[in-house]
Every structure is written in C-alpha cells, then in structure tokens.
Amino acid sequence: MDENKDCSLLMIILDTNPSQKILHSNPQHLTTCLDSIVAFANAHLMQKAVNSLAMIACHHHATQFLFPNPSRQQMNIRQIDGQYEMFTLVEKTVKQKLAQFISSAPRINTPVESMLAGAMAMALCYIHRVQNNKPVGTKINPRILVVTGSTECASQYMTYMNVFFTAQKEGIVIDVCALDKTLSLLQQGADITGGHYLKLPQIDGFLQYLLWVFLPDPSTRQKLVLPPPVKIDYRAACFCHRELIDIGYVCSVCLSIFCKFSPICTTCHTVFKTPAPITGKPKKKKVKT
C-alpha cells in the first residue's frame, strides 16, 4: 500500500530554439523529437497510475508550460478510438501549445542563446509547489529531464550553479540528453544531483535511448547496464570573458571568478587592495674590523 502512494513527477524541458544546429540543418528534427518525447512521457504515465507529468518549452525569448495547461482553456481535443484518454490529452495539448508558442516567437537573423537555465529554475518552482500541495501520506519523487541541442552560454553560469545546488539540496535528480555537442556545465549538474548525462549518438534512435536510459527511476538504474559515465570537466567560467579557466581569481565576498586580477569586483563592487610587489630581503652590511 505504501508503494502505491509513491508518485513520480517527471519534468521535461524541451529546447525549441531554432538556433540549434540540429534544427537549423533540418527543421523536421523538431517533429521527430517531439513525437519521441510524447511517447516517452506516455510511457512514464503508464508505469503507475499516480505518476504525474509536466513539460516546459524553452526558446530564445521566453519559456512556457506545455503540459499541464496553466491557462486552463478549453482546447479542441478529440479522443482517438482505442487510445487512453490521458495519452490523447498529453499529445494534443503539447502539440497545440508548442505550435502557439513557436508562432508567437519573434524572428531572428543571428543565433541567440536559449533560456535554458531559466526553464530549469521554473521547473524547480513548479516541483516545490506540487510538494507543498501534495496529499497527506503521499511521497513525491521528482526529477528533471533536459533535452537540448544548444551550445552552452557561460553568461548563465551563476543561474546554472544555483539551480544545480538547489536541486541537490531538495533531492531532485537532473538528467540531461544532449542532441548535438558535449555540454560541460550540464554534465556537472547531472553529476551533482545524481542524474545521468547522455550525448545522443544519432537522432534516429532518440526514443530508444529515452526509454532505455531515462525512463527508469534513479533507484532502478542501479540494477541496469547503462552507458558508462564520461569524464566531467569541472572547470569554472570566468565572469569577465565567460570562458572556462583552470586557475583564476575569486572574489572573497560573492565568490565571482575572474581570469585576471581586478581591483573592483564587477558583481558585488567590492574594492580590493592591489597586491604589493614582492621585495627582496635587504642585504646585510659588512662590519668593518
């Protein structure tokens, strides 16, 4: 009876930024990814009747919930014969909301970074609200799955770190599925929170990798043979040039990182003393005898 009260909350963050290389080369990949994610979400709901789902779309201008529908508007959804009602609701709601979200996005001519860190922060807020409103005696096991093909932006470094350590403190697992390039910051987040990071070898087997690696809950993954963990780059990004560095200067007040010494911290505006040059020891005078 206690196991039936355990609810698994899956938060899926889908990066729909058209600046992604995988979407820029072939826009049809978005449709392929969306169909696979919807099938993966329905498989999660099918595992247990009390499981819940939420999905957030991340673009270059905003983030928005795709499911559940926060506006609670009556959408024109017709059930397909022989399909479970919840599966129909998830598929139709996600596709209609995503089409509206993408069509409302302003057109851009130059690549713009995705608001991925903000979407992850929104997911943490939603999980916190669900946990506060949970029924008595119900245990919620939340986790976040990030699906993105964008390159990392060091300008969001502080937001990423705040999200990672908040999720670690709250016991929320963050999984990452990279569609194109290796993402060092998200690798760190998955390792910090106990999640799994996977760089997709090919887009054709997207659904198979989702069901194999990310569908099992963290406790079940310990009993499965999953892809071996990759070496994680734990270098930090400097706040002045947004580049990963091995050795740098750290502000003693706000812990901002700089690759070169600065007398004033650009984050908290603390003034530091310029280090004095190292002087040699004075030579001893010879005593005349």
Beta strands, then each sheet from edge to edge (+ up, - down):
strand 1: 6-15
strand 2: 52-58
strand 3: 63-67
strand 4: 139-148
strand 5: 173-178
strand 6: 197-199
strand 7: 236-237
strand 8: 244-245
strand 9: 249-250
strand 10: 257-258
sheet 1: 3+ 2- 1- 4- 5- 6-
sheet 2: 7+ 8-
sheet 3: 9+ 10-
end
